[in-house]
Structure formats: C-alpha cells, structure tokens
Amino acid sequence: MSKSSRYAIVFFGVALVLVAANVHNFLRPKTCYDCFFPYGIPFTLYQEGGEGGGAGIVWVGLLADAAIVIVSSLIVGSAWRAFAKKSSD
C-alpha cells in the first residue's frame, strides 16, 4: 500500500469519526431555550442564540476542528506506517 493512500484512509477515518461525534452532539436535546447553546466536538462549531440572538457559525472552532483532523491523521498515519514497517521486517 502506498504512503499517500494510507494517509488518505486515515484522513477519511478520522473525519468520519469527528462527523459522527458532531452529528450525535447536534441531535442531543436542548437543555436551555433562552440561553446560548453550543454545538460541536471537540470545539464549538455553531452556537444557537439565546433570547437576544447571536446564533451562527463559530469560525475559530471550525478551523480548530479541521486542524484536529489533519494533525490526528498525520499522527495515526505515521504510527500506521511505523507499525507496517516494523511488522514487515
């Protein structure tokens, strides 16, 4: 298996796990209807506004989650490569 396909598989796997966690987080019941309610794991992606408004995408959280996917993919892909190299010896 080539190095780039290994990283692609890990990238899509990590992204799938993060998407599943965020879908679960978005579908949780609301506990407060008149306050700010954050959505997103591990960082807030969207914030529902309270009585005064203020709902919207939290761009810093979205960028941080994207960085988490990339960094996690690099770490897991490197570990996979090292393990595959070690087991082939």
Beta strands, then each sheet from edge to edge (+ up, - down):
strand 1: 37-39
strand 2: 46-48
strand 3: 56-57
sheet 1: 1+ 2- 3+
end
